[in-house]
Amino acid sequence: RKEVEQDPGPFNVPEGATVAFNCTYSNSASQSFFWYRQDCRKEPKLLMSVYSSGNEDGRFTAQLNRASQYISLLIRDSKLSDSATYLCVVNQGGRRALTFGSGTRLQVQP
Amino acid sequence: DVKVTQSSRYLVKRTGEKVFLECVQDMDHENMFWYRQDPGLGLRLIYFSYDVKMKEKGDIPEGYSVSREKKERFSLILESASTNQTSMYLCASSANGGLETQYFGPGTRLLVL
């Protein structure tokens, strides 16, 4: 089983739609959780950290469910510029390193 | 702004050549990382370093070595390049290992012929 699993997509949605991505992780000792965004042929960049109580940044909402070892990202009112691959990222609990999911590709269409 | 730079954006090498990929960060970060990214496999950790002259194996260290002689610089070495090492190589740095945000360089796309 992969340490971090994501649906690869692609998710094709119209502008203005709400879309949700899910991610599961296998290491119950993980402490830090992130969503990164990667544009085509570019490096990954931090989108947002994910906190236990859930957190929001504008149109983006992240949720963490430790009991189910599950992380989600909700994007409201999708924009064309949201088209990218979204990477679920988890620290490995005890190792000073992060594990990246393979990513979920989002294509927002006009 | 954190800046992580990598020595080359594109590199073409022949099988058996020794390849050096260099990464420099300007934020005085203790931790530096090397990943490779392949379609369908995502980012995989090759090696990381949490201090000068310190290194730890990641998930796929075979065929690679690293060097960290100065805090700001982390080098990835392919001792004898092989075609299965054709990939995108990404360097990252962070202030606090796996608990903090990692900042990535632009990547080096390596083709081994």
Backbone of each chain as ProteinMPNN parsed JSONL, in Angstrom:
{"seq_chain_A": "RKEVEQDPGPFNVPEGATVAFNCTYSNSASQSFFWYRQDCRKEPKLLMSVYSSGNEDGRFTAQLNRASQYISLLIRDSKLSDSATYLCVVNQGGRRALTFGSGTRLQVQP", "coords_chain_A": {"N_chain_A": [[0.851, -1.198, 0.0], [0.552, 2.227, -0.858], [2.142, 5.01, 0.796], [0.914, 7.496, 0.743], [-2.052, 8.115, -0.771], [-3.776, 9.11, -3.678], [-6.483, 9.995, -5.833], [-5.783, 9.96, -9.2], [-7.148, 11.427, -11.121], [-7.924, 12.734, -14.434], [-9.751, 15.54, -13.095], [-12.265, 17.093, -14.623], [-13.763, 20.112, -14.719], [-16.32, 22.667, -14.939], [-15.829, 26.237, -15.096], [-16.413, 27.98, -12.05], [-17.439, 25.852, -10.699], [-17.623, 23.657, -7.799], [-15.145, 21.664, -6.402], [-13.809, 18.664, -5.037], [-11.016, 17.089, -3.546], [-9.594, 14.061, -2.396], [-7.517, 12.314, -0.045], [-5.621, 9.684, 1.28], [-3.611, 8.491, 4.004], [-1.031, 6.35, 5.291], [0.564, 6.212, 7.573], [0.118, 6.368, 10.882], [1.463, 7.91, 12.687], [2.039, 10.303, 11.573], [2.426, 13.844, 11.509], [2.352, 16.313, 10.275], [0.704, 17.989, 7.645], [-0.013, 18.753, 4.286], [-1.14, 20.583, 1.407], [0.104, 20.8, -1.809], [0.625, 22.601, -4.821], [1.147, 21.967, -8.247], [2.08, 23.281, -11.212], [2.019, 22.651, -14.762], [5.076, 21.344, -15.823], [6.48, 22.738, -13.918], [7.879, 23.514, -10.642], [6.724, 22.024, -7.523], [4.617, 23.934, -5.331], [3.805, 25.271, -2.145], [0.437, 25.128, -1.277], [-1.382, 25.135, 0.887], [-1.165, 24.557, 4.426], [-2.473, 21.886, 6.443], [-4.621, 21.776, 9.106], [-5.606, 20.323, 12.254], [-8.129, 21.167, 13.038], [-9.256, 21.881, 10.725], [-9.046, 24.193, 8.013], [-9.223, 27.31, 6.236], [-8.598, 29.097, 3.245], [-9.356, 31.648, 1.577], [-10.898, 30.636, -1.314], [-10.32, 28.038, -0.844], [-10.523, 25.118, 1.107], [-9.312, 23.065, 3.632], [-9.369, 19.855, 5.134], [-8.843, 17.621, 7.866], [-8.909, 14.313, 8.921], [-8.028, 12.528, 11.433], [-8.649, 10.08, 12.611], [-9.606, 8.51, 10.53], [-7.496, 8.77, 8.873], [-7.269, 10.617, 6.71], [-7.371, 13.184, 4.305], [-8.648, 16.193, 2.966], [-9.331, 18.435, 0.22], [-11.082, 21.238, -0.69], [-12.26, 23.115, -3.343], [-13.779, 26.028, -4.086], [-15.912, 27.805, -6.419], [-14.4, 27.51, -8.891], [-11.605, 28.581, -10.844], [-10.147, 29.259, -14.072], [-7.432, 29.437, -13.722], [-6.948, 27.725, -11.666], [-6.342, 25.299, -12.679], [-4.248, 22.617, -12.501], [-1.926, 20.302, -10.963], [-2.644, 18.76, -7.918], [-1.03, 18.081, -4.987], [-1.002, 15.869, -2.341], [0.477, 15.908, 0.809], [2.445, 14.502, 3.341], [4.047, 14.28, 6.487], [6.534, 11.943, 7.66], [6.362, 11.065, 10.237], [8.527, 10.935, 12.607], [10.627, 10.749, 10.894], [12.675, 13.088, 9.237], [11.323, 14.069, 6.893], [9.193, 14.459, 4.028], [6.385, 12.824, 2.564], [5.132, 12.549, -0.633], [2.029, 12.479, -2.328], [0.953, 11.072, -5.499], [-0.485, 12.919, -6.848], [-3.363, 14.813, -7.951], [-4.938, 15.613, -10.86], [-6.336, 18.604, -11.991], [-8.525, 20.091, -14.26], [-9.858, 22.989, -15.235], [-12.522, 24.138, -17.06], [-13.587, 26.507, -19.578]], "CA_chain_A": [[0.0, 0.0, 0.0], [1.315, 3.469, -0.892], [2.024, 5.778, 2.036], [-0.055, 8.558, 0.495], [-2.804, 7.74, -1.979], [-4.689, 10.089, -4.238], [-7.091, 9.703, -7.125], [-5.0, 10.758, -10.144], [-7.987, 12.242, -11.997], [-8.171, 14.158, -14.21], [-11.063, 16.088, -12.79], [-12.594, 18.154, -15.579], [-14.92, 20.819, -14.164], [-16.534, 23.987, -15.54], [-15.577, 27.408, -14.242], [-17.453, 28.245, -11.069], [-17.834, 24.63, -9.993], [-16.93, 23.261, -6.569], [-14.518, 20.35, -6.603], [-13.147, 18.171, -3.82], [-10.021, 16.03, -3.698], [-9.351, 13.31, -1.179], [-6.201, 11.707, 0.082], [-5.467, 8.874, 2.49], [-2.218, 8.232, 4.357], [-0.961, 5.084, 6.017], [1.365, 6.299, 8.799], [-0.685, 7.017, 11.923], [2.312, 8.811, 13.468], [2.239, 11.546, 10.816], [2.046, 15.013, 12.292], [2.203, 17.511, 9.451], [-0.057, 17.681, 6.435], [0.013, 19.909, 3.397], [-1.488, 20.487, -0.006], [0.967, 21.539, -2.716], [0.124, 22.734, -6.182], [2.216, 21.904, -9.249], [1.686, 23.6, -12.581], [2.69, 21.816, -15.761], [6.501, 21.578, -16.051], [7.002, 23.643, -12.897], [8.109, 22.863, -9.366], [5.607, 22.114, -6.573], [4.62, 25.062, -4.399], [2.847, 25.088, -1.069], [-0.872, 25.76, -1.386], [-1.785, 25.398, 2.269], [-1.007, 23.52, 5.437], [-3.756, 21.338, 6.89], [-4.632, 21.716, 10.553], [-6.564, 19.355, 12.806], [-9.473, 21.736, 13.144], [-9.672, 22.328, 9.39], [-8.69, 25.59, 7.778], [-9.726, 27.879, 4.991], [-7.813, 30.189, 2.694], [-10.118, 32.115, 0.421], [-11.797, 29.634, -1.915], [-9.774, 26.713, -0.56], [-10.746, 24.606, 2.458], [-8.646, 21.784, 3.873], [-9.863, 19.14, 6.309], [-8.05, 16.464, 8.285], [-9.587, 13.348, 9.788], [-6.942, 11.659, 11.911], [-9.166, 8.734, 12.905], [-9.696, 7.78, 9.257], [-6.249, 9.04, 8.15], [-7.878, 11.125, 5.484], [-7.245, 14.635, 4.139], [-9.413, 16.643, 1.802], [-9.186, 19.814, -0.252], [-12.274, 21.7, -1.398], [-12.056, 24.366, -4.085], [-15.076, 26.613, -4.486], [-15.883, 28.806, -7.485], [-13.17, 27.206, -9.64], [-11.12, 29.494, -11.879], [-9.277, 28.62, -15.062], [-6.071, 29.426, -13.178], [-6.801, 26.638, -10.693], [-5.91, 24.094, -13.409], [-2.916, 22.228, -12.007], [-1.938, 19.043, -10.21], [-2.659, 19.021, -6.483], [-0.28, 17.02, -4.316], [-1.23, 15.661, -0.913], [1.824, 15.717, 1.358], [2.37, 14.095, 4.74], [5.374, 13.962, 7.021], [6.607, 10.511, 7.887], [6.314, 10.774, 11.669], [9.776, 10.401, 13.119], [11.689, 10.997, 9.92], [12.616, 14.495, 8.863], [11.081, 14.083, 5.459], [7.801, 14.442, 3.622], [5.984, 11.894, 1.506], [4.208, 13.196, -1.566], [1.158, 11.667, -3.166], [1.232, 11.207, -6.93], [-1.163, 14.108, -7.351], [-4.654, 14.78, -8.631], [-4.93, 16.665, -11.881], [-7.575, 19.366, -12.159], [-8.639, 20.915, -15.449], [-11.052, 23.826, -15.189], [-12.84, 24.492, -18.449], [-14.435, 27.707, -19.704]], "C_chain_A": [[0.887, 1.248, 0.0], [1.115, 4.237, 0.402], [1.008, 6.902, 1.919], [-0.753, 8.242, -0.827], [-3.773, 8.832, -2.383], [-5.28, 9.549, -5.524], [-6.371, 10.555, -8.162], [-5.835, 11.687, -11.029], [-7.762, 11.836, -13.444], [-9.62, 14.459, -13.83], [-11.272, 17.236, -13.772], [-13.871, 18.834, -15.093], [-15.094, 22.145, -14.881], [-16.146, 25.088, -14.561], [-16.736, 27.619, -13.287], [-17.88, 27.031, -10.271], [-17.08, 24.503, -8.678], [-16.387, 21.86, -6.779], [-13.78, 19.959, -5.325], [-12.184, 17.047, -4.164], [-9.82, 15.35, -2.349], [-7.996, 12.645, -1.223], [-6.209, 10.86, 1.347], [-3.983, 8.622, 2.736], [-2.157, 7.048, 5.303], [-0.258, 5.18, 7.37], [0.612, 7.08, 9.877], [0.139, 7.978, 12.783], [2.57, 10.135, 12.752], [1.687, 12.727, 11.599], [1.754, 16.238, 11.45], [1.59, 17.123, 8.12], [-0.155, 18.947, 5.59], [-0.689, 19.559, 2.09], [-0.518, 21.383, -0.775], [0.278, 21.59, -4.072], [1.318, 22.676, -7.127], [1.63, 22.2, -10.623], [2.534, 22.777, -13.544], [4.14, 22.264, -15.96], [7.102, 22.612, -15.093], [7.233, 22.865, -11.607], [6.869, 22.954, -8.484], [5.757, 23.344, -5.675], [3.532, 24.841, -3.361], [1.555, 25.827, -1.373], [-1.361, 26.123, 0.016], [-1.403, 24.232, 3.168], [-2.398, 23.061, 5.852], [-3.691, 21.159, 8.395], [-5.759, 20.821, 11.039], [-7.989, 19.868, 12.809], [-10.029, 22.124, 11.776], [-9.323, 23.79, 9.216], [-9.074, 25.995, 6.368], [-8.785, 28.996, 4.549], [-8.519, 30.643, 1.428], [-11.065, 31.048, -0.076], [-11.388, 28.197, -1.573], [-10.019, 26.34, 0.902], [-10.098, 23.239, 2.578], [-9.199, 21.171, 5.154], [-8.963, 17.949, 6.586], [-8.902, 15.591, 9.188], [-8.545, 12.338, 10.23], [-7.423, 10.226, 12.128], [-9.205, 7.884, 11.639], [-8.441, 7.959, 8.405], [-6.564, 9.533, 6.739], [-7.763, 12.646, 5.469], [-8.055, 15.027, 2.916], [-9.08, 18.092, 1.471], [-10.43, 20.151, -1.052], [-11.945, 23.025, -2.065], [-13.435, 24.849, -4.535], [-14.863, 27.611, -5.618], [-14.606, 28.678, -8.324], [-12.879, 28.25, -10.717], [-10.266, 28.71, -12.875], [-7.86, 28.46, -14.51], [-5.863, 28.37, -12.09], [-6.348, 25.338, -11.368], [-4.46, 23.79, -13.06], [-3.041, 20.818, -11.447], [-1.797, 19.368, -8.733], [-2.065, 17.814, -5.756], [-0.616, 17.009, -2.83], [0.11, 15.271, -0.293], [1.72, 15.484, 2.861], [3.784, 13.872, 5.255], [5.37, 12.524, 7.511], [6.695, 10.145, 9.364], [7.6, 10.14, 12.169], [10.914, 10.539, 12.141], [11.532, 12.418, 9.424], [12.399, 14.629, 7.365], [9.579, 14.044, 5.216], [7.583, 13.353, 2.581], [4.914, 12.56, 0.667], [3.32, 12.153, -2.225], [1.493, 11.913, -4.626], [0.497, 12.373, -7.56], [-2.483, 13.817, -8.016], [-4.678, 15.939, -9.609], [-6.306, 17.286, -12.021], [-7.485, 20.185, -13.431], [-9.959, 21.671, -15.351], [-11.304, 24.355, -16.589], [-13.768, 25.698, -18.521], [-15.879, 27.319, -20.029]], "O_chain_A": [[1.854, 1.327, 0.758], [0.063, 4.142, 1.035], [0.318, 7.224, 2.886], [-0.109, 8.12, -1.869], [-4.487, 9.4, -1.557], [-4.658, 8.746, -6.219], [-6.345, 11.777, -8.02], [-5.301, 12.625, -11.621], [-7.429, 10.676, -13.685], [-10.555, 13.744, -14.19], [-10.542, 18.226, -13.751], [-14.935, 18.215, -15.058], [-14.119, 22.702, -15.386], [-16.14, 24.883, -13.347], [-17.898, 27.46, -13.661], [-18.6, 27.155, -9.28], [-16.05, 25.143, -8.465], [-17.088, 20.979, -7.275], [-13.209, 20.8, -4.632], [-12.494, 16.167, -4.968], [-9.872, 15.991, -1.3], [-7.41, 12.441, -2.286], [-6.746, 11.278, 2.373], [-3.194, 8.55, 1.794], [-3.112, 6.773, 6.029], [-0.46, 4.321, 8.228], [0.484, 8.302, 9.795], [-0.428, 8.777, 13.528], [3.26, 10.999, 13.292], [0.647, 12.641, 12.253], [0.991, 17.111, 11.864], [1.906, 16.081, 7.545], [-0.349, 20.05, 6.102], [-0.812, 18.39, 1.723], [-0.337, 22.556, -0.448], [-0.539, 20.734, -4.412], [2.368, 23.258, -6.854], [0.789, 21.456, -11.128], [3.606, 22.279, -13.198], [4.396, 23.437, -16.235], [8.094, 23.27, -15.409], [6.835, 21.706, -11.489], [6.048, 23.853, -8.664], [6.865, 23.739, -5.311], [2.472, 24.293, -3.661], [1.575, 27.017, -1.689], [-1.708, 27.272, 0.289], [-1.329, 23.082, 2.733], [-3.383, 23.767, 5.636], [-2.808, 20.469, 8.905], [-6.738, 20.59, 10.33], [-8.938, 19.109, 12.61], [-11.144, 22.637, 11.679], [-9.308, 24.545, 10.189], [-9.225, 25.176, 5.46], [-8.249, 29.74, 5.371], [-8.307, 30.091, 0.348], [-11.944, 30.602, 0.662], [-12.058, 27.249, -1.983], [-9.762, 27.129, 1.811], [-10.305, 22.363, 1.738], [-9.461, 21.872, 6.131], [-8.397, 17.348, 5.673], [-9.543, 16.085, 10.116], [-8.217, 11.406, 9.496], [-6.691, 9.272, 11.86], [-8.882, 6.696, 11.665], [-8.333, 7.365, 7.332], [-6.17, 8.936, 5.736], [-8.018, 13.313, 6.472], [-8.134, 14.274, 1.945], [-8.617, 18.859, 2.315], [-10.79, 19.432, -1.984], [-11.419, 23.94, -1.433], [-14.15, 24.161, -5.264], [-13.784, 28.187, -5.763], [-13.833, 29.629, -8.444], [-13.781, 28.732, -11.403], [-9.737, 27.643, -12.561], [-7.177, 27.476, -14.795], [-4.737, 28.146, -11.645], [-6.005, 24.377, -10.68], [-3.565, 24.602, -13.294], [-4.118, 20.222, -11.457], [-0.936, 20.156, -8.342], [-2.537, 16.686, -5.895], [-0.518, 18.032, -2.154], [0.803, 14.397, -0.815], [0.992, 16.188, 3.56], [4.628, 13.334, 4.538], [4.307, 11.952, 7.752], [7.068, 9.021, 9.699], [7.733, 8.917, 12.15], [12.075, 10.451, 12.54], [10.419, 12.901, 9.215], [13.208, 15.234, 6.662], [8.801, 13.648, 6.084], [8.487, 13.01, 1.819], [3.92, 13.069, 1.185], [3.784, 11.086, -2.628], [2.226, 12.846, -4.956], [0.813, 12.777, -8.679], [-2.706, 12.739, -8.567], [-4.466, 17.093, -9.237], [-7.311, 16.587, -12.153], [-6.501, 20.888, -13.661], [-11.036, 21.075, -15.381], [-10.424, 24.939, -17.22], [-14.621, 25.896, -17.655], [-16.736, 28.191, -20.172]]}, "seq_chain_B": "DVKVTQSSRYLVKRTGEKVFLECVQDMDHENMFWYRQDPGLGLRLIYFSYDVKMKEKGDIPEGYSVSREKKERFSLILESASTNQTSMYLCASSANGGLETQYFGPGTRLLVL", "coords_chain_B": {"N_chain_B": [[11.924, 36.379, 0.063], [12.171, 32.891, -0.331], [14.793, 31.33, -2.045], [15.608, 28.772, -4.176], [17.973, 27.363, -6.128], [18.927, 25.526, -9.04], [21.561, 23.897, -10.779], [21.315, 23.316, -13.515], [18.762, 23.463, -16.042], [18.144, 21.684, -18.048], [19.648, 18.633, -19.055], [21.772, 16.517, -20.856], [23.117, 13.372, -20.938], [25.448, 10.646, -21.342], [25.173, 7.089, -21.048], [26.871, 5.69, -18.317], [28.385, 7.919, -17.74], [29.591, 10.242, -15.248], [27.549, 12.218, -13.257], [26.794, 15.41, -12.051], [24.565, 17.123, -10.044], [23.661, 20.241, -8.927], [22.534, 22.138, -6.123], [21.433, 25.105, -4.631], [20.545, 27.016, -1.817], [19.206, 30.025, -0.37], [18.31, 30.659, 2.147], [19.371, 29.947, 4.556], [18.587, 27.438, 5.463], [18.406, 24.42, 7.36], [17.801, 21.918, 6.38], [17.928, 19.927, 3.491], [16.888, 18.479, 0.379], [16.726, 15.875, -2.076], [14.766, 14.887, -4.793], [13.263, 12.692, -7.197], [11.072, 12.908, -9.985], [8.639, 11.167, -11.645], [6.348, 10.298, -14.24], [3.22, 9.208, -13.055], [4.361, 8.132, -10.791], [4.923, 10.093, -9.018], [6.62, 12.3, -6.684], [9.66, 11.095, -5.497], [11.719, 10.438, -2.756], [15.177, 10.771, -2.717], [17.67, 11.307, -1.341], [18.367, 13.011, 1.744], [19.434, 15.794, 3.777], [20.215, 16.98, 6.96], [22.026, 18.611, 8.067], [25.244, 20.163, 7.721], [27.534, 18.034, 6.116], [26.065, 15.871, 6.925], [23.939, 13.165, 6.034], [21.072, 11.373, 4.89], [19.581, 8.377, 3.755], [16.961, 8.304, 1.403], [13.972, 7.082, -0.01], [14.7, 5.88, -2.395], [17.662, 5.437, -2.817], [19.533, 4.045, -4.323], [22.148, 3.939, -6.647], [22.765, 6.569, -6.492], [24.559, 9.281, -4.924], [25.338, 11.753, -2.412], [26.42, 15.077, -1.489], [27.234, 17.337, 1.05], [28.865, 19.899, 1.758], [28.788, 22.538, 2.413], [26.448, 24.648, 4.113], [24.552, 25.857, 2.452], [24.534, 24.448, 0.113], [23.793, 21.552, -1.768], [24.595, 18.625, -3.235], [23.829, 16.297, -5.784], [24.881, 13.192, -6.929], [25.358, 11.139, -9.678], [26.914, 8.305, -10.014], [27.486, 6.584, -12.148], [25.812, 7.058, -14.773], [22.63, 5.783, -15.776], [20.15, 4.64, -18.152], [17.715, 4.35, -16.88], [17.737, 6.349, -15.058], [16.913, 8.614, -16.216], [14.99, 11.399, -15.788], [13.01, 13.873, -13.977], [14.646, 15.936, -11.775], [14.353, 17.21, -8.584], [15.209, 19.642, -6.235], [14.938, 20.564, -2.799], [14.426, 22.695, 0.07], [14.166, 23.176, 3.624], [13.207, 24.68, 6.762], [12.779, 23.132, 8.993], [12.943, 20.256, 8.68], [10.73, 17.556, 8.272], [8.537, 18.836, 9.257], [7.924, 21.322, 8.415], [7.231, 23.663, 5.762], [8.431, 22.816, 2.527], [10.626, 24.211, 0.16], [10.976, 24.409, -3.261], [13.398, 23.993, -5.896], [13.637, 24.863, -9.444], [13.937, 22.529, -10.85], [15.716, 19.918, -12.624], [15.817, 18.57, -15.739], [16.81, 15.546, -16.684], [18.272, 13.662, -19.208], [19.324, 10.528, -20.042], [21.268, 8.951, -22.329]], "CA_chain_B": [[11.482, 35.171, -0.647], [13.126, 31.789, -0.386], [15.202, 31.001, -3.404], [16.355, 27.531, -4.363], [18.388, 27.3, -7.531], [19.568, 24.292, -9.482], [22.619, 24.298, -11.713], [20.912, 23.2, -14.927], [17.357, 23.125, -16.269], [18.13, 20.498, -18.903], [20.957, 18.003, -19.128], [21.802, 15.272, -21.632], [24.345, 12.645, -20.62], [25.53, 9.296, -21.906], [25.266, 5.975, -20.095], [28.199, 5.502, -17.746], [28.992, 9.188, -17.333], [29.356, 10.725, -13.887], [26.713, 13.406, -13.382], [26.663, 16.216, -10.836], [23.476, 18.103, -10.018], [23.905, 21.095, -7.76], [21.394, 22.885, -5.591], [21.836, 26.132, -3.674], [19.436, 27.77, -1.214], [19.709, 31.258, 0.219], [17.547, 30.991, 3.352], [20.019, 29.4, 5.742], [17.833, 26.268, 5.911], [19.227, 23.292, 7.779], [17.431, 20.681, 5.699], [17.859, 19.932, 2.027], [16.332, 17.211, -0.115], [16.697, 15.57, -3.503], [13.698, 14.018, -5.255], [13.034, 12.556, -8.626], [9.647, 12.861, -10.278], [8.343, 10.415, -12.857], [4.894, 10.209, -14.462], [2.519, 8.117, -12.377], [5.038, 7.73, -9.548], [5.033, 11.229, -8.123], [7.952, 12.648, -6.181], [10.253, 10.081, -4.629], [12.862, 10.998, -2.053], [16.418, 10.047, -2.984], [18.504, 11.54, -0.172], [18.212, 14.295, 2.368], [20.504, 16.191, 4.681], [19.706, 17.892, 7.97], [23.123, 19.434, 8.559], [26.451, 20.033, 6.894], [28.21, 16.742, 6.15], [25.151, 14.801, 7.334], [23.045, 12.742, 4.974], [20.269, 10.186, 5.16], [18.965, 7.788, 2.576], [15.522, 8.4, 1.243], [13.293, 5.846, -0.398], [15.313, 5.273, -3.591], [19.022, 5.961, -2.899], [20.44, 3.214, -5.118], [22.68, 4.571, -7.856], [22.991, 7.988, -6.216], [25.208, 9.709, -3.694], [25.156, 13.183, -2.201], [27.489, 15.773, -0.774], [26.832, 18.625, 1.634], [30.056, 20.47, 2.363], [28.391, 23.845, 2.945], [25.039, 24.633, 4.494], [23.658, 26.316, 1.404], [24.721, 23.691, -1.128], [23.552, 20.104, -1.654], [24.86, 18.074, -4.569], [23.42, 14.92, -6.088], [25.857, 12.612, -7.847], [25.083, 9.858, -10.306], [28.289, 7.815, -10.225], [27.561, 6.001, -13.491], [24.427, 7.269, -15.204], [21.972, 4.736, -16.56], [18.962, 5.162, -18.831], [16.572, 4.408, -15.952], [17.848, 7.557, -14.248], [16.272, 9.706, -16.948], [13.904, 11.842, -14.912], [13.068, 15.246, -13.482], [15.237, 15.963, -10.436], [13.944, 18.416, -7.858], [15.849, 19.91, -4.957], [14.099, 21.363, -1.909], [15.004, 22.982, 1.378], [13.186, 23.576, 4.636], [13.809, 25.107, 8.016], [12.602, 22.173, 10.078], [12.73, 18.89, 8.232], [9.432, 17.145, 7.779], [7.427, 19.501, 9.922], [7.738, 22.64, 7.839], [7.122, 23.781, 4.31], [9.62, 22.664, 1.697], [10.688, 25.108, -0.98], [11.6, 23.652, -4.342], [14.043, 24.596, -7.047], [12.882, 24.712, -10.689], [14.084, 21.184, -11.398], [16.633, 19.595, -13.728], [15.323, 17.453, -16.546], [17.988, 14.788, -17.12], [18.078, 12.6, -20.195], [20.515, 9.68, -20.173], [21.171, 8.211, -23.598]], "C_chain_B": [[12.578, 34.115, -0.627], [13.511, 31.542, -1.832], [16.033, 29.73, -3.38], [16.694, 27.455, -5.845], [19.07, 25.969, -7.81], [20.447, 24.624, -10.671], [22.193, 24.245, -13.173], [19.411, 22.957, -15.011], [17.221, 21.852, -17.102], [19.546, 19.961, -19.023], [20.819, 16.728, -19.944], [23.151, 14.621, -21.385], [24.292, 11.264, -21.269], [25.646, 8.277, -20.779], [26.703, 5.813, -19.628], [28.881, 6.78, -17.31], [28.698, 9.481, -15.867], [28.627, 12.064, -14.012], [26.607, 14.098, -12.027], [25.484, 17.171, -10.999], [23.653, 18.918, -8.746], [22.67, 21.894, -7.389], [21.915, 23.868, -4.546], [20.593, 26.839, -3.144], [20.0, 28.945, -0.427], [19.009, 31.628, 1.515], [18.135, 30.399, 4.622], [19.249, 28.202, 6.329], [18.769, 25.132, 6.287], [19.019, 22.079, 6.871], [17.36, 20.864, 4.193], [17.553, 18.526, 1.537], [16.55, 17.099, -1.621], [15.599, 14.56, -3.785], [13.874, 13.774, -6.759], [11.535, 12.405, -8.843], [9.439, 12.204, -11.626], [6.842, 10.287, -13.005], [4.299, 8.981, -13.772], [3.134, 7.689, -11.052], [5.172, 8.882, -8.564], [6.464, 11.541, -7.745], [8.441, 11.539, -5.251], [11.554, 10.627, -4.056], [14.098, 10.138, -2.264], [17.319, 10.105, -1.755], [18.07, 12.853, 0.463], [19.33, 14.534, 3.376], [19.937, 17.189, 5.684], [20.818, 18.733, 8.598], [24.304, 19.254, 7.614], [27.113, 18.688, 7.176], [27.328, 15.595, 6.64], [24.256, 14.446, 6.163], [22.262, 11.524, 5.437], [19.671, 9.685, 3.87], [17.463, 8.039, 2.601], [14.961, 7.047, 0.847], [13.946, 5.138, -1.577], [16.758, 5.746, -3.761], [19.955, 5.214, -3.859], [20.858, 3.92, -6.396], [22.997, 6.045, -7.689], [23.868, 8.153, -4.979], [25.024, 11.221, -3.588], [26.343, 13.754, -1.448], [26.938, 17.077, -0.224], [28.02, 19.154, 2.433], [29.783, 21.848, 2.971], [26.887, 23.837, 3.177], [24.124, 24.951, 3.323], [23.65, 25.428, 0.161], [24.571, 22.19, -0.901], [23.66, 19.524, -3.053], [24.374, 16.636, -4.657], [24.357, 14.389, -7.159], [25.34, 11.28, -8.366], [26.446, 9.308, -10.716], [28.48, 7.271, -11.637], [26.135, 6.01, -14.048], [23.898, 6.091, -16.027], [20.674, 5.3, -17.126], [17.763, 5.241, -17.888], [16.679, 5.557, -14.949], [17.407, 8.805, -15.017], [15.036, 10.125, -16.165], [13.995, 13.342, -14.706], [13.597, 15.178, -12.057], [14.922, 17.302, -9.783], [14.671, 18.472, -6.524], [14.906, 20.75, -4.117], [14.867, 21.654, -0.631], [13.892, 23.355, 2.341], [13.913, 23.908, 5.921], [13.753, 24.024, 9.079], [12.155, 20.816, 9.554], [11.323, 18.612, 7.773], [8.271, 17.869, 8.403], [7.093, 20.852, 9.313], [7.679, 22.575, 6.323], [8.464, 23.534, 3.634], [9.497, 23.587, 0.487], [11.525, 24.433, -2.056], [12.341, 24.554, -5.316], [13.238, 24.298, -8.302], [13.005, 23.338, -11.331], [15.129, 21.095, -12.497], [16.061, 18.396, -14.455], [16.54, 16.766, -17.15], [17.58, 13.694, -18.091], [19.384, 11.83, -20.29], [20.344, 8.801, -21.406], [22.003, 6.938, -23.577]], "O_chain_B": [[13.75, 34.403, -0.872], [12.666, 31.544, -2.727], [17.027, 29.629, -2.661], [15.81, 27.481, -6.701], [19.701, 25.373, -6.936], [20.133, 25.507, -11.468], [22.66, 25.045, -13.984], [18.846, 22.306, -14.133], [16.31, 21.051, -16.894], [20.514, 20.719, -19.084], [19.88, 15.955, -19.758], [24.197, 15.236, -21.593], [23.235, 10.789, -21.685], [26.154, 8.577, -19.698], [27.634, 5.8, -20.434], [29.869, 6.729, -16.577], [27.693, 9.031, -15.316], [29.039, 12.934, -14.779], [26.364, 13.463, -11.001], [25.414, 17.93, -11.966], [23.777, 18.377, -7.647], [21.871, 22.273, -8.245], [22.727, 23.515, -3.692], [19.704, 27.214, -3.908], [21.106, 28.883, 0.11], [19.091, 32.775, 1.953], [17.465, 30.355, 5.654], [19.26, 27.984, 7.54], [19.787, 24.903, 5.633], [19.949, 21.31, 6.625], [16.798, 21.839, 3.694], [17.9, 17.53, 2.172], [16.556, 18.098, -2.34], [15.497, 13.526, -3.126], [14.532, 14.533, -7.47], [10.822, 11.852, -8.006], [10.0, 12.638, -12.632], [6.129, 10.177, -12.007], [4.811, 7.869, -13.895], [2.506, 6.967, -10.277], [5.501, 8.666, -7.397], [7.405, 11.102, -8.407], [7.731, 11.107, -4.344], [12.377, 11.2, -4.77], [14.076, 8.931, -2.023], [17.685, 9.071, -1.196], [17.476, 13.705, -0.198], [20.057, 13.621, 3.768], [19.255, 18.138, 5.298], [20.577, 19.479, 9.547], [24.349, 18.317, 6.817], [27.231, 18.264, 8.326], [27.798, 14.463, 6.758], [23.858, 15.317, 5.389], [22.729, 10.746, 6.268], [19.298, 10.468, 2.996], [16.805, 7.994, 3.641], [15.42, 6.004, 1.313], [13.771, 3.932, -1.748], [17.063, 6.4, -4.759], [21.043, 5.698, -4.17], [20.02, 4.436, -7.136], [23.445, 6.7, -8.63], [23.914, 7.284, -4.108], [24.612, 11.881, -4.542], [27.148, 13.032, -0.859], [26.263, 17.828, -0.928], [28.155, 18.887, 3.627], [30.453, 22.269, 3.914], [26.149, 23.108, 2.514], [23.04, 24.379, 3.209], [22.843, 25.638, -0.745], [25.144, 21.63, 0.033], [22.9, 19.894, -3.948], [24.5, 15.864, -3.707], [24.601, 15.049, -8.169], [24.937, 10.409, -7.595], [27.057, 9.799, -11.665], [29.527, 7.48, -12.249], [25.359, 5.084, -13.817], [24.604, 5.499, -16.843], [20.162, 6.309, -16.643], [16.891, 6.093, -18.064], [15.811, 5.719, -14.091], [17.522, 9.922, -14.513], [14.146, 9.314, -15.91], [14.919, 13.999, -15.186], [13.059, 14.447, -11.226], [15.183, 18.369, -10.339], [14.739, 17.488, -5.788], [14.153, 21.562, -4.654], [15.825, 20.961, -0.29], [12.816, 23.791, 1.933], [15.049, 23.496, 6.151], [14.594, 23.999, 9.978], [11.109, 20.3, 9.947], [10.776, 19.36, 6.962], [7.119, 17.55, 8.109], [6.081, 21.459, 9.664], [8.029, 21.572, 5.702], [9.504, 23.988, 4.112], [8.434, 23.726, -0.117], [12.629, 23.951, -1.801], [11.973, 25.709, -5.534], [12.257, 23.559, -8.241], [12.258, 23.016, -12.255], [15.393, 22.066, -13.207], [15.846, 17.339, -13.863], [17.217, 17.323, -18.014], [16.668, 12.909, -17.829], [20.431, 12.408, -20.584], [19.4, 8.017, -21.508], [22.031, 6.203, -24.564]]}, "name": "protein", "num_of_chains": 2, "seq": "RKEVEQDPGPFNVPEGATVAFNCTYSNSASQSFFWYRQDCRKEPKLLMSVYSSGNEDGRFTAQLNRASQYISLLIRDSKLSDSATYLCVVNQGGRRALTFGSGTRLQVQPDVKVTQSSRYLVKRTGEKVFLECVQDMDHENMFWYRQDPGLGLRLIYFSYDVKMKEKGDIPEGYSVSREKKERFSLILESASTNQTSMYLCASSANGGLETQYFGPGTRLLVL"}
